[in-house]
Amino acid sequence: MSEPLDRSTRWSYDERGEPREFSYQRFGSPTVSAAETALSELEGGTALLFPSGAGATTALVLSLLGPDDTIALAEGCYYGTGLTFATLAPWGVRVVEFDQTGPPPDGVQLVWLEAPSNPYLTMPDLEAAAAHPAPVVVDATVATPVHLRPLEHGADFVLHSATKYLAGHDDALLGAVACRDEAVAEELRTFRSRTGIVAAPDPAWLLLRGLQTLELRVRRQTETAALLAERLREHPAVETVRYPGLGGLLSFDVADAETARKVETSTRTIVNATSLGGVTSLIESRSRWEGERVPPGLLRLSVGLEDPETLWGDLRQALD
């Protein structure tokens, strides 16, 4: 049975004049609460929703850190995370990048990993990170709880751009944080309510819909991505293929930026657009967003649910 969608912004008090479980949407609502419960069960922690992945990132950092605190950020992770942290620099947030395949540096107050990183697809050394004294955040947007539950590996927080695989249909902007410690989750909930960085019922309802098919979608996308990665490695126009063996995201390099632009604009089934994790396959040159941070010929491919042979035929004709 589908969870009811409750768009109310306020609910009446009880017969004693006391607030019930829900009183005002900024403090919580039935649909958002139901989605948080479902995600909590998947992650094995206490999950909270936010209006976007960037909103979740901002709320988590501001609730945990103070002026002059430093984040150890995984090299090659999603460029938007670094931009968010740079925006917080006037508040005294500092960042140092490190190779997440090894241990985090000393003297930091928060360790930020990505499993796998986007678009370089490296996997973090979770054991080394868990041994660090600072709290550990794992952005597991690409892995999803189907492939990885970081709280079980010593992480303190799991972050998702729930817009991507969790919701899965390119129609819901949403972020999520799952916390190992319930008391810390309550502190984050209070921070969320007071700052107003809250999720709306409609995208939360769409998340509930997406979670019903999450494992089926991600398993299919993983199988297809593994097949495409293998065939791309054999194509003479492809110089490098990055795929960690899980999930539906991969990246590959062609000769230069001009070639990448020709490939991305020549696909017919695969849509030339940004984002990832939906049922439709997407391809784009990442240098348009990330500049010299990535190789000029790097193409990011998010595999959808189309027929694998159809996708390969589309890629091959674009590369040829």
C-alpha positions as CSV (number, residue, x, y, z in Angstrom):
1,M,0.0,0.0,0.0
2,S,1.3,3.5,-0.9
3,E,2.0,5.8,2.0
4,P,-0.4,8.8,2.1
5,L,0.9,12.1,0.9
6,D,0.2,14.7,3.6
7,R,1.1,18.2,2.5
8,S,-0.2,20.0,5.7
9,T,2.0,22.6,7.2
10,R,0.3,22.4,10.6
11,W,-1.8,20.0,12.7
12,S,-4.2,20.7,15.6
13,Y,-3.2,20.2,19.2
14,D,-4.8,17.5,21.4
15,E,-7.8,17.9,23.7
16,R,-5.5,19.2,26.4
17,G,-4.0,21.9,24.2
18,E,-0.7,20.1,23.8
19,P,1.1,19.5,20.5
20,R,0.7,16.0,19.0
21,E,3.5,14.1,17.3
22,F,3.2,16.5,14.4
23,S,2.3,20.2,14.9
24,Y,4.3,22.2,12.3
25,Q,6.0,21.0,9.2
26,R,9.4,22.5,10.0
27,F,9.6,20.2,13.0
28,G,8.4,17.1,11.1
29,S,5.6,15.7,9.0
30,P,4.0,12.3,8.5
31,T,5.2,11.7,4.9
32,V,8.8,12.9,5.7
33,S,8.8,10.8,8.9
34,A,7.7,7.7,6.9
35,A,10.5,8.2,4.4
36,E,13.0,8.7,7.1
37,T,11.9,5.5,8.8
38,A,12.3,3.5,5.6
39,L,15.8,4.8,5.0
40,S,16.8,4.3,8.6
41,E,16.0,0.6,8.2
42,L,18.1,0.4,5.0
43,E,21.1,2.1,6.5
44,G,21.0,0.7,10.0
45,G,21.0,4.2,11.6
46,T,18.8,7.2,12.2
47,A,18.1,8.9,8.9
48,L,17.1,12.6,8.4
49,L,15.9,14.2,5.1
50,F,17.0,17.5,3.7
51,P,15.9,19.5,0.7
52,S,18.9,18.5,-1.4
53,G,22.3,16.7,-1.1
54,A,24.0,20.1,-0.8
55,G,21.5,21.0,1.9
56,A,22.3,17.8,3.8
57,T,26.1,18.6,3.4
58,T,25.6,22.2,4.7
59,A,23.5,21.2,7.7
60,L,25.8,18.4,8.7
61,V,29.0,20.5,8.5
62,L,27.5,23.5,10.3
63,S,26.1,21.4,13.1
64,L,29.4,19.5,13.7
65,L,32.1,22.1,13.2
66,G,33.1,25.5,14.5
67,P,35.4,28.3,13.2
68,D,38.9,27.1,12.2
69,D,37.9,23.4,12.2
70,T,39.3,21.4,9.2
71,I,37.7,18.8,7.0
72,A,39.8,16.1,5.4
73,L,38.1,15.8,2.0
74,A,38.6,12.8,-0.4
75,E,40.5,13.8,-3.5
76,G,38.5,13.4,-6.7
77,C,35.1,13.4,-5.0
78,Y,32.1,15.2,-6.3
79,Y,33.2,18.7,-7.2
80,G,30.0,20.3,-5.8
81,T,31.0,19.1,-2.3
82,G,34.2,21.1,-2.5
83,L,32.2,24.1,-3.8
84,T,29.9,23.9,-0.8
85,F,32.8,23.8,1.6
86,A,34.4,26.8,-0.2
87,T,31.2,28.7,0.3
88,L,31.4,28.0,4.0
89,A,35.0,29.4,4.2
90,P,33.9,32.8,5.5
91,W,32.5,30.9,8.6
92,G,36.0,29.5,9.2
93,V,35.6,26.1,7.7
94,R,38.9,24.8,6.3
95,V,39.5,21.9,3.9
96,V,42.5,19.7,3.1
97,E,42.3,17.1,0.4
98,F,43.8,13.6,0.8
99,D,44.0,10.3,-1.0
100,Q,41.0,8.3,0.4
101,T,42.6,5.0,-0.5
102,G,44.9,5.6,2.5
103,P,44.5,6.9,6.0
104,P,43.2,10.5,6.7
105,P,45.7,13.2,7.8
106,D,46.1,14.1,11.4
107,G,44.8,17.3,13.0
108,V,41.4,17.4,11.3
109,Q,38.0,17.5,12.9
110,L,36.0,15.7,10.2
111,V,36.8,13.1,7.6
112,W,34.7,13.2,4.4
113,L,34.9,10.1,2.2
114,E,33.0,9.2,-1.0
115,A,32.2,5.6,-1.9
116,P,32.9,5.5,-4.7
117,S,34.2,9.0,-5.7
118,N,32.5,10.9,-8.5
119,P,33.8,10.9,-11.3
120,Y,37.1,9.1,-10.5
121,L,35.3,6.0,-8.9
122,T,38.0,5.3,-6.2
123,M,36.9,3.5,-3.1
124,P,37.9,4.7,0.4
125,D,39.9,2.8,3.0
126,L,37.0,2.6,5.5
127,E,39.0,0.7,8.1
128,A,41.8,3.4,8.1
129,A,39.2,6.2,8.3
130,A,37.3,4.5,11.2
131,A,40.6,4.4,13.2
132,H,40.9,8.2,13.0
133,P,39.7,10.1,16.0
134,A,37.6,12.5,14.0
135,P,34.0,11.7,13.0
136,V,33.7,10.0,9.6
137,V,31.2,10.9,6.9
138,V,30.7,8.7,3.9
139,D,28.9,10.0,0.8
140,A,27.5,6.7,-0.4
141,T,25.3,8.2,-3.1
142,V,26.7,6.0,-5.9
143,A,27.1,2.8,-3.9
144,T,23.6,3.0,-2.2
145,P,22.8,0.7,0.7
146,V,22.4,-2.1,-1.8
147,H,26.2,-2.3,-2.1
148,L,27.5,-0.6,1.0
149,R,26.2,0.3,4.5
150,P,29.1,2.5,5.9
151,L,27.8,2.5,9.4
152,E,28.6,-1.2,9.6
153,H,32.2,-0.3,8.7
154,G,32.8,2.3,11.4
155,A,31.5,5.4,9.8
156,D,29.6,7.9,11.9
157,F,27.4,9.4,9.2
158,V,26.2,8.3,5.7
159,L,25.2,11.0,3.3
160,H,23.1,10.7,0.1
161,S,22.0,12.9,-2.6
162,A,18.7,11.1,-2.6
163,T,17.9,12.8,-5.8
164,K,20.0,10.1,-7.5
165,Y,19.6,6.4,-6.9
166,L,17.4,6.4,-3.8
167,A,14.6,8.3,-5.5
168,G,15.7,7.1,-8.9
169,H,13.4,8.8,-11.4
170,D,14.9,12.2,-11.9
171,D,11.9,13.9,-10.4
172,A,12.7,14.5,-6.7
173,L,15.3,16.9,-5.3
174,L,16.3,15.5,-1.8
175,G,19.2,14.8,0.5
176,A,19.7,12.4,3.4
177,V,22.0,11.8,6.4
178,A,21.9,8.6,8.4
179,C,23.6,8.8,11.8
180,R,25.1,6.0,13.9
181,D,24.4,7.7,17.2
182,E,20.7,8.5,17.9
183,A,21.6,11.3,20.3
184,V,23.7,13.0,17.6
185,A,20.8,12.5,15.1
186,E,18.5,14.4,17.5
187,E,21.0,17.3,17.7
188,L,21.1,17.4,13.9
189,R,17.3,17.3,13.9
190,T,17.1,20.3,16.2
191,F,19.7,22.2,14.0
192,R,17.6,21.3,10.9
193,S,14.4,22.6,12.5
194,R,15.9,25.8,13.8
195,T,17.7,26.7,10.5
196,G,14.8,25.6,8.3
197,I,16.8,23.2,6.1
198,V,13.9,20.8,5.9
199,A,12.5,18.5,3.3
200,A,9.1,18.9,1.8
201,P,6.5,16.1,1.8
202,D,6.2,15.7,-2.0
203,P,9.9,14.6,-2.7
204,A,9.8,12.5,0.5
205,W,6.7,10.7,-1.0
206,L,8.6,10.2,-4.3
207,L,11.6,8.8,-2.3
208,L,9.3,6.2,-0.7
209,R,8.2,5.2,-4.2
210,G,11.8,4.9,-5.3
211,L,12.9,2.8,-2.3
212,Q,10.4,0.1,-3.3
213,T,12.4,-0.7,-6.4
214,L,15.9,0.4,-5.3
215,E,17.5,-3.0,-5.2
216,L,16.0,-4.2,-8.5
217,R,17.1,-1.0,-10.2
218,V,20.6,-0.9,-8.7
219,R,21.3,-4.6,-9.4
220,R,20.3,-4.2,-13.1
221,Q,22.3,-1.0,-13.4
222,T,25.3,-2.7,-11.9
223,E,25.2,-5.6,-14.3
224,T,24.8,-3.3,-17.3
225,A,27.6,-0.9,-16.2
226,A,30.0,-3.9,-15.7
227,L,29.2,-5.1,-19.2
228,L,29.7,-1.6,-20.7
229,A,33.0,-1.0,-18.8
230,E,34.4,-4.3,-20.2
231,R,33.5,-3.4,-23.8
232,L,34.7,0.2,-23.5
233,R,38.1,-1.1,-22.4
234,E,38.4,-2.9,-25.7
235,H,37.4,0.1,-27.9
236,P,40.3,1.8,-29.6
237,A,39.0,5.3,-29.1
238,V,38.8,4.8,-25.3
239,E,42.0,5.5,-23.3
240,T,41.0,4.9,-19.7
241,V,37.9,3.3,-18.1
242,R,37.1,3.8,-14.4
243,Y,34.6,1.4,-12.8
244,P,34.8,0.1,-9.2
245,G,32.8,-3.1,-9.8
246,L,29.6,-1.8,-8.2
247,G,26.8,0.6,-9.0
248,G,25.7,2.1,-12.3
249,L,28.2,4.9,-12.6
250,L,31.4,4.8,-14.7
251,S,33.7,7.2,-16.4
252,F,36.0,6.9,-19.4
253,D,38.5,9.1,-21.3
254,V,38.7,9.8,-25.0
255,A,41.5,11.7,-26.7
256,D,40.5,15.3,-25.9
257,A,37.7,17.7,-25.1
258,E,36.6,18.0,-28.8
259,T,36.3,14.3,-29.1
260,A,34.4,14.1,-25.8
261,R,32.0,16.7,-27.0
262,K,31.4,14.8,-30.3
263,V,30.7,11.6,-28.4
264,E,28.3,13.1,-25.9
265,T,26.3,14.8,-28.6
266,S,26.2,11.8,-30.9
267,T,24.4,9.3,-28.6
268,R,20.8,8.6,-29.5
269,T,19.4,6.5,-26.7
270,I,21.7,7.8,-24.0
271,V,20.7,11.4,-23.0
272,N,23.3,14.2,-23.0
273,A,22.6,15.6,-19.6
274,T,23.9,16.0,-16.1
275,S,23.0,14.0,-12.9
276,L,23.0,10.3,-12.3
277,G,21.2,7.4,-10.7
278,G,17.9,7.6,-12.7
279,V,16.2,5.0,-14.9
280,T,17.4,6.9,-18.0
281,S,21.1,6.6,-19.1
282,L,22.9,9.9,-19.1
283,I,26.3,10.9,-20.5
284,E,28.3,14.2,-20.3
285,S,31.7,15.7,-20.5
286,R,32.7,16.7,-17.0
287,S,35.2,19.3,-18.0
288,R,32.3,21.7,-18.7
289,W,31.7,21.8,-15.0
290,E,35.0,20.9,-13.4
291,G,37.5,22.4,-15.8
292,E,41.1,21.3,-15.3
293,R,40.2,19.3,-12.2
294,V,39.4,16.4,-14.6
295,P,41.0,15.2,-17.9
296,P,39.6,17.1,-20.9
297,G,38.3,13.9,-22.5
298,L,36.6,12.5,-19.4
299,L,33.0,11.4,-20.0
300,R,30.8,10.3,-17.1
301,L,28.1,7.7,-17.9
302,S,25.2,7.0,-15.6
303,V,23.7,3.7,-16.7
304,G,19.9,3.4,-16.6
305,L,17.5,0.5,-17.2
306,E,17.6,0.3,-21.0
307,D,18.6,-2.9,-22.8
308,P,22.3,-3.4,-22.4
309,E,22.9,-4.2,-26.0
310,T,21.0,-1.1,-27.1
311,L,23.2,1.0,-24.8
312,W,26.4,-0.6,-26.1
313,G,25.3,-0.1,-29.7
314,D,24.6,3.6,-29.0
315,L,28.0,4.1,-27.3
316,R,29.8,2.3,-30.1
317,Q,28.3,4.3,-32.9
318,A,29.0,7.5,-31.0
319,L,32.7,6.5,-30.4
320,D,33.1,5.4,-34.0
